[in-house]
Amino acid sequence: MIPDSVLRILKEMEEEKIKGASWLAKRGAEAFIKLAEEVEDSLLEDAVREVRERIVRINPSMAPLYNLVHFIPITNNPEKVKHRAEEFLRRIEESRRELASIGAQLIDSGDVIITHSLSSAVLEIFKVAKMRGKKFRVILTESSPDYEGLKLAEELNKIGIEFEIVTDAQLGLFCKESSLALVGADMITKDGWVVNKAGTYLLALACHDNSVPLYVAAETYKIHPRVTHKEVELFERPLYRGEVRVRNVLFDLTPWKFIRGIITELGVIIPPRDIQ
């Protein structure tokens, strides 16, 4: 029997449309902590197994969910479950700080940076670059149909970073005005392809055509240890405009050949050479 407190977290994760893989992994770890605290020891092993299965199903396109559940042991020992979940949360925070520090080094004063969707890692890079006194401007897309870009715009406005919002269809047009492209990721496949918000591939093509370097900000827990780009299950959410059904595959795949480098907490790695 899964406690109501854990079920509420799982429901929140299932219904979330804007926040990304890192946030979902964090909430998943918190669900395991609650599970360890509230389930009887004799029932914990089965409960952990069930929650592991449910978390992975929330979004199979997100490597952090896969890596989280494989980090949590299937055991009746609540201390082991809680300790591992807390360790995962600690690594999330430490990884983000280190990644942001490294990524901020790639931004020069005067840069115009184009981005797509809302990435917590990219936002942290912007914050650190701003704190270091760098002056730059951000071009960001609305990121329809959930409009994550508008949320990013709110965050940039809070910290005083100049930005301009464009429709997704203008990615190619405004890429020409940019000196750097920076996006997040929900998964880096074993062979170095990037799974991210649909439209990332189009941005990568525009960057390639206009000689704009594209970097991906992704902590190492976003690297899937087993899945190649041919095996990725791209998540699709139902979408209707009036009575008309619109295809809404949330993610796309960007080949590694279009990516200058992946910014991680360990440094900038070159796919797929540094992933294998």
C-alpha positions in Angstrom: 0.0 0.0 0.0 1.5 3.3 -1.1 0.9 6.1 1.5 -1.2 9.1 0.4 1.7 11.5 0.8 3.7 9.5 -1.8 0.7 9.2 -4.1 0.3 13.0 -4.0 3.9 13.5 -5.1 3.5 10.9 -7.9 0.3 12.7 -9.1 2.1 16.0 -9.0 4.9 14.6 -11.1 2.4 13.1 -13.6 0.5 16.4 -14.0 3.5 18.7 -14.2 3.9 20.2 -17.7 6.6 22.9 -17.4 9.3 21.9 -15.0 11.9 19.6 -16.4 13.7 16.3 -15.7 15.8 17.6 -12.8 12.7 18.8 -10.9 10.9 15.5 -11.5 13.9 13.5 -10.3 14.1 15.7 -7.2 10.4 15.1 -6.4 10.9 11.4 -7.1 13.7 11.2 -4.6 11.5 13.0 -2.1 8.8 10.4 -2.7 11.3 7.6 -1.7 12.1 9.5 1.5 8.4 9.7 2.4 8.1 6.0 1.5 10.9 5.0 3.9 9.4 7.1 6.6 5.8 5.9 6.4 5.8 2.3 5.2 6.2 -0.6 7.6 9.6 -2.3 7.2 8.0 -5.7 6.2 6.1 -4.0 3.3 8.8 -1.6 2.2 10.5 -3.8 -0.4 7.3 -4.2 -2.5 6.4 -0.5 -2.1 9.9 0.5 -3.4 9.5 -1.8 -6.3 6.1 -0.3 -7.2 7.2 3.3 -6.8 10.3 2.6 -9.0 8.0 1.3 -11.7 5.6 4.2 -11.5 8.3 6.9 -11.6 9.9 5.5 -14.8 6.5 5.4 -16.5 5.9 9.0 -15.8 8.2 10.0 -18.6 10.4 7.3 -20.3 12.2 10.1 -22.3 13.9 11.4 -19.1 17.1 9.7 -18.1 17.2 11.2 -14.5 14.1 9.2 -13.6 15.7 6.0 -14.9 18.9 6.8 -13.0 17.1 7.7 -9.8 15.1 4.5 -9.5 18.2 2.4 -10.2 20.0 4.4 -7.5 17.4 3.4 -4.9 17.8 -0.2 -3.5 14.9 -2.6 -3.3 15.1 -3.5 0.3 13.1 -3.6 3.5 15.6 -1.4 5.3 14.2 2.1 5.5 17.5 3.7 6.4 19.1 2.5 3.2 16.3 3.8 1.1 16.3 7.2 2.8 20.0 7.5 2.7 20.3 6.8 -1.0 17.4 9.2 -1.8 19.0 11.9 0.2 22.4 11.2 -1.5 20.7 11.6 -4.9 19.2 15.0 -3.8 22.7 16.1 -2.6 24.2 15.2 -6.0 21.5 17.1 -7.9 22.4 20.3 -6.0 26.1 19.9 -6.2 26.0 19.0 -9.8 24.0 22.0 -10.7 26.4 24.4 -8.9 29.4 23.0 -10.6 27.8 22.9 -14.0 26.7 26.5 -13.7 30.2 27.6 -12.8 31.7 25.8 -15.8 29.0 26.9 -18.2 29.3 30.6 -17.2 32.8 30.6 -18.5 31.5 30.1 -22.0 29.6 33.4 -21.9 31.4 36.6 -22.9 30.1 40.1 -22.4 28.2 41.2 -25.4 27.0 37.7 -26.3 23.5 37.1 -27.7 22.4 33.7 -26.5 19.5 31.8 -28.0 17.7 29.1 -26.0 14.7 26.9 -26.3 12.3 25.7 -23.5 13.0 26.0 -19.8 16.2 24.4 -18.4 17.1 24.8 -14.7 20.7 24.1 -15.7 20.7 26.9 -18.3 19.0 29.3 -15.9 21.7 28.6 -13.3 24.4 29.3 -15.9 22.8 32.7 -16.7 22.6 33.5 -13.0 26.3 32.8 -12.4 27.3 34.7 -15.5 25.3 37.7 -14.4 26.8 37.5 -10.9 30.3 37.6 -12.5 29.4 40.9 -14.1 29.0 39.7 -17.7 26.5 41.6 -19.8 24.6 39.6 -22.4 21.2 39.3 -24.0 19.0 36.2 -24.3 16.7 35.3 -27.2 14.2 32.7 -26.1 11.2 30.9 -27.6 7.7 30.7 -26.3 8.1 26.9 -26.4 4.6 26.0 -27.2 2.3 24.4 -26.5 3.1 24.5 -22.8 5.0 27.9 -23.0 7.9 27.0 -20.8 9.8 29.9 -22.4 7.4 32.4 -20.7 8.4 31.0 -17.4 12.0 31.4 -18.2 11.3 35.0 -19.2 9.8 35.6 -15.7 13.0 34.2 -14.1 15.3 36.3 -16.3 13.2 39.4 -15.5 13.7 38.8 -11.8 17.5 38.8 -12.0 17.7 41.6 -14.5 18.9 39.8 -17.6 17.8 41.4 -20.9 15.7 39.1 -23.1 13.5 38.9 -26.1 10.8 36.3 -26.7 10.1 34.9 -30.2 7.7 32.3 -31.5 9.0 28.9 -32.1 8.7 29.3 -35.8 11.3 32.1 -35.8 14.1 29.9 -34.4 15.9 30.0 -37.7 15.4 33.7 -38.2 16.7 34.8 -34.8 19.5 32.2 -34.7 21.3 34.5 -37.2 21.4 37.2 -34.6 23.0 35.0 -31.9 26.6 34.3 -31.0 25.9 31.3 -28.8 23.1 28.7 -28.4 22.5 27.0 -25.0 19.9 24.4 -24.2 19.2 21.8 -21.6 18.5 18.1 -21.9 16.2 15.5 -20.5 18.4 12.7 -21.7 21.8 12.2 -23.3 21.8 8.8 -25.0 24.6 6.3 -24.6 25.8 7.2 -28.1 25.7 11.0 -27.5 22.4 12.2 -29.0 20.4 14.8 -27.1 16.7 14.3 -26.1 15.1 17.7 -25.3 12.0 19.7 -25.9 10.7 19.4 -29.4 12.2 22.2 -31.5 15.8 21.6 -30.2 16.7 19.7 -33.4 15.4 22.6 -35.5 17.6 25.0 -33.4 20.6 22.7 -33.9 20.1 22.7 -37.7 19.8 26.5 -37.7 23.0 26.8 -35.6 24.8 24.5 -37.9 23.7 26.5 -41.0 24.7 29.8 -39.4 28.0 28.7 -37.6 26.6 29.4 -34.2 28.1 27.1 -31.5 25.5 25.0 -29.7 26.2 23.7 -26.2 23.9 21.5 -24.1 23.8 21.9 -20.3 23.2 18.5 -18.7 24.4 17.0 -15.4 25.9 13.5 -15.7 22.8 11.9 -14.2 21.0 12.8 -17.4 23.2 10.4 -19.4 21.4 7.1 -19.9 23.8 4.2 -19.4 22.0 1.8 -21.8 19.7 3.5 -24.3 20.9 4.6 -27.8 19.2 7.1 -29.9 17.4 4.3 -31.8 15.9 3.0 -28.6 14.5 6.3 -27.2 10.8 6.3 -26.4 9.6 9.8 -27.2 6.7 10.8 -24.9 3.6 12.2 -26.5 0.8 14.1 -24.7 -2.7 14.5 -26.1 -3.4 18.0 -27.4 -6.6 19.4 -28.9 -7.3 22.7 -30.5 -11.1 22.8 -30.3 -12.1 19.4 -31.6 -9.0 18.9 -33.7 -6.3 16.6 -32.4 -2.8 18.0 -32.9 0.3 15.7 -32.7 2.2 16.7 -29.6 5.4 14.7 -29.2 7.1 16.5 -26.4 10.7 15.8 -27.3 13.0 15.4 -30.3 16.4 13.9 -30.9 19.4 16.0 -31.9 22.4 14.2 -33.4 25.7 14.7 -31.5 27.4 16.0 -34.7 25.5 19.3 -34.3 26.6 19.8 -30.7 29.8 21.7 -29.8 29.9 20.2 -26.4 27.9 19.0 -23.3 28.4 21.1 -20.2 28.4 18.8 -17.1 29.6 19.2 -13.5 32.8 17.4 -14.6 33.6 19.8 -17.4 32.6 20.2 -21.1 32.5 16.8 -22.7 32.5 15.9 -26.4 29.8 13.4 -27.5 30.0 10.5 -28.0 33.7 10.3 -27.3 33.5 11.1 -23.6 30.3 9.2 -23.0 31.2 5.7 -24.0 
